[in-house]
Amino acid sequence: MKSFREFLSQQDIVLFDGAMGTELLNRGYNKDFPLEWANISNPDLVKNIHNDYILAGSQCIETNTFGANECKLKLYGFEGQVEKVNRSAVKLAKEVAGQTAYVIGSVGPLGKPVGSGFEIDDKKAKEVYKRQLYFLLDEGVDAILFETAASTHEVFIAIEALKELDSNFPYIVQFSFSRELTTAYGEDIYRVIEFLKNLDADVVGLNCGNGPHQTLEALKIYSQHLKGPFSVQPNAGYPQLLQGRLVYSTSANYFASFVDEYVKCGAKIIGGCCGTTPEHIKAIKERIKTISKSVEIEVIEKKEEQKSILKDTPSELSQKLGKKFVFTVEISPPKGIELEKTKEGVKLLKEAGADTVNIADSPMARVRISPIALAHILKEELGVESILHFTCRDRNLISLQSELLGAAALGVKNVLALTGDPPSIGDHPQAKPVFDVNSEGLVLILNKLNSGTDYMGNPIGKATNFTIGVALNLNADDLNKEIERLKRKIENGAHFIETQPIYEVESLERFFEKVDFKLPPILGGVLPLRSSRHAEFLHNEVPGITIPDKIRERMKNSKDPVKEGIEIACEIVDRIKGMVSGIYIMPPFEKYEMAAEIIKRFRA
């Protein structure tokens, strides 16, 4: 057989196959297992489907490997079977194809956001893609199909992985769009087109997401801005749920009736995705016999209007950082809606000279009032600005951005980006954690909102103006690793740092000795001790806190431990004030008067 690339260049239209996944389910495959596991558990079923597509007219069949990557298989506990599943898939397809059809390696997305701060960072994503691609190439597929793509960033990484294995291997890239012509991650079709212009793919196209009509509308836009050739593999319409199963009702003849328009728009590869069957492919084959060669379509460059981005006003804190020595105090949001006690505490802190207050986000994974709502109330009623603690624990990628935009609209502009405590340690241990991103990724999201776009690069109109803070544990078991994470947070856009409680000035000095990059303003953490028992608890039971023997001995021997705790805190502040830009006080057990006393001494 000719190479796939040579075959493609000599054909006007190439007929691919239809769906594998929905066909497996239609033929009785157990949906409790990954579809790709059928390569191992029921190889004859997979071969029968391949064979039926070839008999229907398919010139190329796709391997049953769409979700055969480590991330997808891990959902079923099959992450250790990547090699076995992929190698078996290619062998089955090649056995059926023989010399009558080409075998295309199907590679789908990883199923989770990819990038700095996410569970799957760029390095991990490339490793996962490269592993799957290696087995597909090693078993001899004729080309690779990156299909149902939703993220230009992820596709770029996948292509890099392929290039590292074989820089000249033929590949196709197909994106999937919603009815609104955006991907699952919110990238609109024009952003995707700009990305596709810079690829050396053999074919670019569309699959899944829509039925034949809406796919045609997307293809028309492709044809006006890209040179092609294109591929189209629509779904068989939109599914409906019947008796627990997704059923696609678009007939084969209706599906095939769009072939003429696809070809006129530059489609060279035509096939099907979810819900399509060998009958749909047979109908397409019959339709192809009746149409003429594709016509040239004029390529129109979309001209983007350059618009200046409006930006929100800065926070008061942002104007002080690095210019004035600031004090901020952490307050505990109440469990209910009674706020008077909290307000009284904040009034006391304001009178003492606090610049802001930190508001925790359901600390220790225990239910508390929304910190956004509380921050807005304190600003409106008391004129006190807050640093909003914002965690990744309870919010997915959409909710994170939605709530941050809401916070900005309410005038809450200072955010401490945190990963968050797992629900398992809180008062609702059965709650499911989200963690679409960690604190590094959250900083990146905040920075993008400040640039006028959401995480995927879609414009949001007026840009936010968040002052972005991050946490630093000076007593981390691996300080070098902690510094590496801090560096990534700063690179992602952090504006200031708040440290965990400092009891040994040497820990701060060690940190400065190890850092070889420019630091934003640092607010040194100070947690006043309330009693000897409090000191022992923090030292022995709280990760990241080390209290020297000398200080614990002072607390043990003091006749007035609260006063002694304040004195120790003031001594620490006095020793580190020349090294930091401010102090972040964490009063124990809502003892705001202790924080107020410390601030007064240095504001006097």
Number of C-alpha atoms within 10 A of each C-alpha: 10 9 11 18 14 10 12 17 12 9 10 15 19 20 23 26 28 30 26 27 22 20 19 19 14 14 10 9 19 12 10 7 15 19 22 26 25 21 25 16 12 13 14 13 17 25 20 13 23 28 19 18 25 23 13 21 22 27 17 24 27 25 29 28 26 23 22 30 29 22 21 20 22 15 11 11 13 18 15 12 16 24 19 14 23 31 21 23 28 26 19 21 26 24 13 20 20 11 10 13 20 24 27 26 30 25 26 22 24 22 11 16 21 24 20 21 25 18 17 19 15 18 12 13 24 20 15 19 26 22 19 24 24 19 20 27 20 11 17 16 22 20 23 23 21 21 23 24 24 24 20 20 15 21 21 15 20 24 23 16 22 24 13 11 16 12 11 10 15 19 21 20 24 24 26 24 26 17 13 11 19 18 22 16 18 19 20 19 20 15 14 17 18 15 14 21 14 8 13 13 17 17 22 28 26 25 26 26 24 25 24 25 16 18 27 20 13 21 22 17 16 25 22 16 18 21 17 21 20 25 27 29 29 28 26 28 25 16 17 12 9 8 7 7 12 16 18 18 13 18 15 18 16 16 22 21 16 16 23 18 15 24 24 18 24 26 25 24 23 28 26 27 24 26 26 28 24 24 17 25 30 22 20 28 21 14 16 19 8 8 13 11 13 17 10 11 16 12 14 13 10 11 6 6 6 6 6 7 14 12 14 17 13 15 17 16 19 17 11 14 19 16 10 11 17 21 23 26 28 24 22 21 23 18 13 10 11 10 15 10 11 17 16 13 16 23 16 16 26 20 11 20 17 25 19 24 23 24 24 22 25 23 16 15 20 15 16 16 18 17 24 24 13 21 25 21 17 19 16 13 9 14 13 20 25 30 25 25 23 26 24 24 22 21 18 15 18 13 12 21 18 13 14 21 20 14 22 19 13 16 22 26 27 28 26 27 25 21 21 21 19 18 19 14 12 16 12 12 13 10 13 12 17 14 20 23 29 19 24 26 27 31 29 25 24 27 24 22 25 21 20 21 20 23 21 17 16 15 15 16 14 16 22 26 23 26 25 26 26 24 20 21 23 25 20 15 11 10 16 13 11 16 20 12 16 21 19 17 26 23 12 20 22 27 23 22 25 20 19 22 22 24 22 18 13 12 14 19 13 12 16 13 8 11 14 9 10 8 15 15 19 23 27 25 27 23 23 28 27 21 19 19 13 14 22 19 12 16 17 11 10 10 12 16 21 20 16 12 11 9 17 18 13 15 25 17 11 14 10 12 17 18 18 21 23 19 16 20 23 18 13 19 25 11 12 19 14 10 16 18 22 25 23 26 30 24 21 17 9 16 15 21 14 23 28 22 18 20 25 14 10 14 13 7
